[in-house]
Amino acid sequence: MSVQSAAADVDVDLRQLFASLARNWLRIVLVTLVVTGLAFAFAWLATPQYKAVAKLEIGPRESVFTRPAGTSNDDKPATDGEAVATEVQIISSPDILKKVAADLNLEKLPEFDEALKMSALSRALVLVGLKSDPFDIPPEERVLNAMHDKLNVYGVEKSRVIAVEFSSRDPKLAAQVADAIAQAYLASKGNAKKESNTAATGFLGPEITDLQNRVKEAEAKVAAYRAQSDLLMGGNNSVLATQQLSELSTELSRVRANRAAAEATADSVRKALQSGGTLDSVPEVLSSELIQRLLERQVELRANIADLSTTLLDNHPRIRALKSQLADLDGQIRNEGQKILKGLATQAQTAKAREDQLVAEVNTLKAASARAGEQQVELDALQRDANAQRQQLESYMASYREAASRADRNYLPVDARLLSKVQVPTEPYFPKIGPITGAAAAASLLLMTIGTLLKELFSGRAMRPAAGARFEPIEQVAMPVARTELTVAERGDDDSDDSVAQDRIGQGAAFGAPAAGSAEAEAPEPRRSRLGEIDVEKAAEKLIASGAARVIFVSPEGDEAAATAVLVAREVSDAGLRVLLLDLTASGAASRPMLDSGLFPGITNLLASEAQFSDVIHADLYSDAHVIPVGTADPVRAMRAADRLPIIMQSLTTAYDLVVVECGPADAQGISRLVGDGTEVFLSMLEADDQVTQAAVKLIENGYPDVTLVTPVGQEPGNPLPGRRSAA
């Protein structure tokens, strides 16, 4: 359970805090010097380590002159971060490290095989089981582990460069190993390409032979099917039947056009002859030379008749002769028109016969073309299969020639290169005496300073009252000497029931010896009270011995008697139990001396749902006990939720060993909500007067026969915790 400290009214005294550094300067300086000296000795005696770096550029190395035909540099994938990370893993792979270790005979060097030269300390650690025995690991694995510890391969940020770092005691060996790893990586990439190229040629050779046979078979099937189906090819790469059908269709259209023209011309001539009209408007008639001559002669005769009519009469023999000739010409023209009409009719009949012949041929070719189309579909399928296999064969043959030529000339460019030759390091990278010593001095000085400040802060010596904080003065609770002159005779006026109640108090509440007064030496020895009260220490012992979970304090004498609950709570807390005091007094008389203030949220805030448990539980300034004060909420509003008190009490008894409840001058009904399993009821008493006696009698009569009277008289304030102020 988190606890809100009441130290919210204090501030950190920075002057006092940093003054602790001046008080402890000698210890800080000594520790800093010791740590700095140890760091210097370690750096001075440590074996120097040298680091060599080899850098590799990852990227395509294919020349533009040797690139396969039909490809470009854009066809290769870009080297991204994932590709660089993959190459990093390849460089640090065991295969490459094993090859380098074998080439440089690293297994014979003690730096890489601890088993070759073990120190006495290492042997002792192996014997006692604090270190694994290197002989349990195979020599090859020991060398690889050592190489992994000394190797660092990483990709340079925002580049395609990989750095290969190797550290060793020998600078020349570091450079040799780094360069050997880079060369082994390049050789492995070349071998991988050679293996890939060999595998490609090994695959393509038999595949090309098989494809050649399949291409021959496919093309033979095409030729055989074409011959079997009589699919002769005409112009425009089409089947002959289809081409003939197209030509006959064109001829049929022309014949139909001629027939229609002849029929139309014959019809127009026939109409002209039947109507007795002239034939001058018929083009076919005008195209006849004989009719043209007759028409010319007709025009000439008409002109002569017109000329003679001016001088001669119509019955003149000459005019009559000319008219007779004109009539003969008209008859000849009409006869020629009849001949032309017969010719046109014959021409139309011939065209109709030719049309019928072409239609029959077209129908025949249609059936043949349909059959040829179906056969052409099958032929095209065979042809496509043959073409696809031929294209695949040509592609394989081109790839095979490319791979074979590269293998014959041993030209297999690796997609990586060594940027620069590895340089032998001249200065060790470890240890750096200056930086190590300086870092140790700075770190030890900082840690000692922080530790000193925290120690001063937690001790409480660096705390001071906050500005504007108001602390109410602590009222000294008077601890009068218990009155011993009270006798039964003096209370003769009381009825018999009170006497019986007093006897029950004495029987049920007596626990241990009565509290002794704090009178002067010359004062008479006090007599034991008939009420049987016990002091604070005895009350604490009773609660601890009985294992009570909660104790209810009733203070009939008011706020001054509430100090008893505070003293008992602190006494039990000092015994090591987790104790919480719940102040249910109206004035906060129990919690105010524990917090030096009455402005903290408390039980009223919790009942009014204005705060949570973590907000209302505070630490006692003068002991390890915790306290829930009255609070700052409206008491009337809080009492409306008084039914929640049993639930709150159950939660508190679960979290604490003992819950002390100060109820003030409450009666038996008032404390009924607070009583539960493992509950003790105590009655606070300063003086054994009638008020206390009546309160005790009423508690006994209302179901609390084991009520215990507790008095703080004679209790001396205990020593406060270190760093805390005294309570009184």
Secondary structure in CASP SS format (residue, H / E / C, confidence):
PFRMAT SS
TARGET T0000
AUTHOR 0000-0000-0000
METHOD secondary structure of the structure
MODEL  1
M C 1.00
S C 1.00
V C 1.00
Q E 1.00
S C 1.00
A H 1.00
A H 1.00
A H 1.00
D H 1.00
V E 1.00
D E 1.00
V E 1.00
D C 1.00
L H 1.00
R H 1.00
Q H 1.00
L H 1.00
F H 1.00
A H 1.00
S H 1.00
L H 1.00
A H 1.00
R H 1.00
N C 1.00
W H 1.00
L H 1.00
R H 1.00
I H 1.00
V H 1.00
L H 1.00
V H 1.00
T H 1.00
L H 1.00
V H 1.00
V H 1.00
T H 1.00
G H 1.00
L H 1.00
A H 1.00
F H 1.00
A H 1.00
F H 1.00
A H 1.00
W H 1.00
L H 1.00
A C 1.00
T C 1.00
P C 1.00
Q E 1.00
Y E 1.00
K E 1.00
A E 1.00
V E 1.00
A E 1.00
K E 1.00
L E 1.00
E E 1.00
I E 1.00
G C 1.00
P C 1.00
R C 1.00
E C 1.00
S C 1.00
V C 1.00
F C 1.00
T C 1.00
R C 1.00
P C 1.00
A C 1.00
G C 1.00
T C 1.00
S C 1.00
N H 1.00
D H 1.00
D H 1.00
K C 1.00
P C 1.00
A C 1.00
T C 1.00
D C 1.00
G H 1.00
E H 1.00
A H 1.00
V H 1.00
A H 1.00
T H 1.00
E H 1.00
V H 1.00
Q H 1.00
I H 1.00
I H 1.00
S C 1.00
S C 1.00
P H 1.00
D H 1.00
I H 1.00
L H 1.00
K H 1.00
K H 1.00
V H 1.00
A H 1.00
A H 1.00
D H 1.00
L H 1.00
N C 1.00
L H 1.00
E H 1.00
K H 1.00
L C 1.00
P C 1.00
E C 1.00
F C 1.00
D C 1.00
E H 1.00
A H 1.00
L H 1.00
K C 1.00
M C 1.00
S C 1.00
A H 1.00
L H 1.00
S H 1.00
R H 1.00
A H 1.00
L H 1.00
V H 1.00
L H 1.00
V C 1.00
G C 1.00
L C 1.00
K C 1.00
S C 1.00
D C 1.00
P H 1.00
F H 1.00
D H 1.00
I C 1.00
P C 1.00
P H 1.00
E H 1.00
E H 1.00
R H 1.00
V H 1.00
L H 1.00
N H 1.00
A H 1.00
M H 1.00
H H 1.00
D H 1.00
K H 1.00
L E 1.00
N E 1.00
V E 1.00
Y E 1.00
G E 1.00
V C 1.00
E C 1.00
K C 1.00
S C 1.00
R C 1.00
V E 1.00
I E 1.00
A E 1.00
V E 1.00
E E 1.00
F E 1.00
S E 1.00
S E 1.00
R C 1.00
D C 1.00
P H 1.00
K H 1.00
L H 1.00
A H 1.00
A H 1.00
Q H 1.00
V H 1.00
A H 1.00
D H 1.00
A H 1.00
I H 1.00
A H 1.00
Q H 1.00
A H 1.00
Y H 1.00
L H 1.00
A H 1.00
S H 1.00
K H 1.00
G H 1.00
N H 1.00
A H 1.00
K H 1.00
K H 1.00
E H 1.00
S H 1.00
N H 1.00
T H 1.00
A H 1.00
A H 1.00
T H 1.00
G H 1.00
F H 1.00
L H 1.00
G H 1.00
P H 1.00
E H 1.00
I H 1.00
T H 1.00
D H 1.00
L H 1.00
Q H 1.00
N H 1.00
R H 1.00
V H 1.00
K H 1.00
E H 1.00
A H 1.00
E H 1.00
A H 1.00
K H 1.00
V H 1.00
A H 1.00
A H 1.00
Y H 1.00
R H 1.00
A H 1.00
Q H 1.00
S H 1.00
D C 1.00
L C 1.00
L C 1.00
M E 1.00
G C 1.00
G H 1.00
N H 1.00
N H 1.00
S C 1.00
V E 1.00
L H 1.00
A H 1.00
T H 1.00
Q H 1.00
Q H 1.00
L H 1.00
S H 1.00
E H 1.00
L H 1.00
S H 1.00
T H 1.00
E H 1.00
L H 1.00
S H 1.00
R H 1.00
V H 1.00
R H 1.00
A H 1.00
N H 1.00
R H 1.00
A H 1.00
A H 1.00
A H 1.00
E H 1.00
A H 1.00
T H 1.00
A H 1.00
D H 1.00
S H 1.00
V H 1.00
R H 1.00
K H 1.00
A H 1.00
L H 1.00
Q H 1.00
S H 1.00
G C 1.00
G C 1.00
T C 1.00
L C 1.00
D C 1.00
S C 1.00
V C 1.00
P H 1.00
E H 1.00
V H 1.00
L H 1.00
S C 1.00
S C 1.00
E H 1.00
L H 1.00
I H 1.00
Q H 1.00
R H 1.00
L H 1.00
L H 1.00
E H 1.00
R H 1.00
Q H 1.00
V H 1.00
E H 1.00
L H 1.00
R H 1.00
A H 1.00
N H 1.00
I H 1.00
A H 1.00
D H 1.00
L H 1.00
S C 1.00
T C 1.00
T C 1.00
L C 1.00
L C 1.00
D C 1.00
N C 1.00
H C 1.00
P H 1.00
R H 1.00
I H 1.00
R H 1.00
A H 1.00
L H 1.00
K H 1.00
S H 1.00
Q H 1.00
L H 1.00
A H 1.00
D H 1.00
L H 1.00
D H 1.00
G H 1.00
Q H 1.00
I H 1.00
R H 1.00
N H 1.00
E H 1.00
G H 1.00
Q H 1.00
K H 1.00
I H 1.00
L H 1.00
K H 1.00
G H 1.00
L H 1.00
A H 1.00
T H 1.00
Q H 1.00
A H 1.00
Q H 1.00
T H 1.00
A H 1.00
K H 1.00
A H 1.00
R H 1.00
E H 1.00
D H 1.00
Q H 1.00
L H 1.00
V H 1.00
A H 1.00
E H 1.00
V H 1.00
N H 1.00
T H 1.00
L H 1.00
K H 1.00
A H 1.00
A H 1.00
S H 1.00
A H 1.00
R H 1.00
A H 1.00
G H 1.00
E H 1.00
Q H 1.00
Q H 1.00
V H 1.00
E H 1.00
L H 1.00
D H 1.00
A H 1.00
L H 1.00
Q H 1.00
R H 1.00
D H 1.00
A H 1.00
N H 1.00
A H 1.00
Q H 1.00
R H 1.00
Q H 1.00
Q H 1.00
L H 1.00
E H 1.00
S H 1.00
Y H 1.00
M H 1.00
A H 1.00
S H 1.00
Y H 1.00
R H 1.00
E H 1.00
A H 1.00
A H 1.00
S H 1.00
R H 1.00
A H 1.00
D H 1.00
R H 1.00
N C 1.00
Y C 1.00
L C 1.00
P C 1.00
V C 1.00
D C 1.00
A E 1.00
R E 1.00
L E 1.00
L C 1.00
S C 1.00
K C 1.00
V C 1.00
Q C 1.00
V C 1.00
P C 1.00
T C 1.00
E C 1.00
P C 1.00
Y C 1.00
F E 1.00
P C 1.00
K C 1.00
I H 1.00
G H 1.00
P H 1.00
I H 1.00
T H 1.00
G H 1.00
A H 1.00
A H 1.00
A H 1.00
A H 1.00
A H 1.00
S H 1.00
L H 1.00
L H 1.00
L H 1.00
M H 1.00
T H 1.00
I H 1.00
G H 1.00
T H 1.00
L H 1.00
L H 1.00
K H 1.00
E H 1.00
L H 1.00
F H 1.00
S H 1.00
G C 1.00
R C 1.00
A C 1.00
M E 1.00
R E 1.00
P E 1.00
A C 1.00
A C 1.00
G C 1.00
A C 1.00
R C 1.00
F C 1.00
E C 1.00
P C 1.00
I C 1.00
E C 1.00
Q C 1.00
V C 1.00
A C 1.00
M C 1.00
P C 1.00
V C 1.00
A C 1.00
R C 1.00
T C 1.00
E C 1.00
L C 1.00
T C 1.00
V C 1.00
A H 1.00
E H 1.00
R H 1.00
G C 1.00
D C 1.00
D C 1.00
D C 1.00
S H 1.00
D H 1.00
D H 1.00
S H 1.00
V H 1.00
A H 1.00
Q H 1.00
D H 1.00
R H 1.00
I H 1.00
G H 1.00
Q H 1.00
G H 1.00
A H 1.00
A C 1.00
F C 1.00
G C 1.00
A C 1.00
P C 1.00
A C 1.00
A C 1.00
G C 1.00
S C 1.00
A C 1.00
E C 1.00
A C 1.00
E C 1.00
A C 1.00
P C 1.00
E C 1.00
P C 1.00
R C 1.00
R C 1.00
S C 1.00
R C 1.00
L C 1.00
G C 1.00
E C 1.00
I E 1.00
D C 1.00
V H 1.00
E H 1.00
K H 1.00
A H 1.00
A H 1.00
E H 1.00
K H 1.00
L H 1.00
I H 1.00
A H 1.00
S H 1.00
G C 1.00
A C 1.00
A C 1.00
R E 1.00
V E 1.00
I E 1.00
F E 1.00
V E 1.00
S C 1.00
P C 1.00
E C 1.00
G C 1.00
D H 1.00
E H 1.00
A H 1.00
A H 1.00
A H 1.00
T H 1.00
A H 1.00
V H 1.00
L H 1.00
V H 1.00
A H 1.00
R H 1.00
E H 1.00
V H 1.00
S H 1.00
D H 1.00
A C 1.00
G C 1.00
L C 1.00
R C 1.00
V E 1.00
L E 1.00
L E 1.00
L E 1.00
D E 1.00
L C 1.00
T C 1.00
A C 1.00
S C 1.00
G C 1.00
A C 1.00
A C 1.00
S C 1.00
R H 1.00
P H 1.00
M H 1.00
L H 1.00
D C 1.00
S C 1.00
G C 1.00
L C 1.00
F C 1.00
P C 1.00
G C 1.00
I H 1.00
T H 1.00
N H 1.00
L H 1.00
L H 1.00
A C 1.00
S C 1.00
E C 1.00
A C 1.00
Q C 1.00
F H 1.00
S H 1.00
D H 1.00
V H 1.00
I C 1.00
H E 1.00
A E 1.00
D C 1.00
L C 1.00
Y C 1.00
S C 1.00
D C 1.00
A C 1.00
H E 1.00
V E 1.00
I E 1.00
P C 1.00
V C 1.00
G C 1.00
T C 1.00
A C 1.00
D C 1.00
P H 1.00
V H 1.00
R H 1.00
A H 1.00
M H 1.00
R C 1.00
A C 1.00
A H 1.00
D H 1.00
R H 1.00
L H 1.00
P H 1.00
I H 1.00
I H 1.00
M H 1.00
Q H 1.00
S H 1.00
L H 1.00
T H 1.00
T H 1.00
A H 1.00
Y C 1.00
D C 1.00
L E 1.00
V E 1.00
V E 1.00
V E 1.00
E E 1.00
C C 1.00
G C 1.00
P C 1.00
A C 1.00
D C 1.00
A C 1.00
Q C 1.00
G C 1.00
I C 1.00
S H 1.00
R H 1.00
L H 1.00
V C 1.00
G C 1.00
D C 1.00
G C 1.00
T E 1.00
E E 1.00
V E 1.00
F E 1.00
L E 1.00
S E 1.00
M C 1.00
L C 1.00
E C 1.00
A C 1.00
D C 1.00
D H 1.00
Q H 1.00
V H 1.00
T H 1.00
Q H 1.00
A H 1.00
A H 1.00
V H 1.00
K H 1.00
L H 1.00
I H 1.00
E H 1.00
N C 1.00
G C 1.00
Y C 1.00
P C 1.00
D C 1.00
V C 1.00
T E 1.00
L E 1.00
V E 1.00
T C 1.00
P C 1.00
V C 1.00
G C 1.00
Q C 1.00
E C 1.00
P C 1.00
G C 1.00
N C 1.00
P C 1.00
L C 1.00
P C 1.00
G C 1.00
R C 1.00
R C 1.00
S C 1.00
A C 1.00
A C 1.00
END
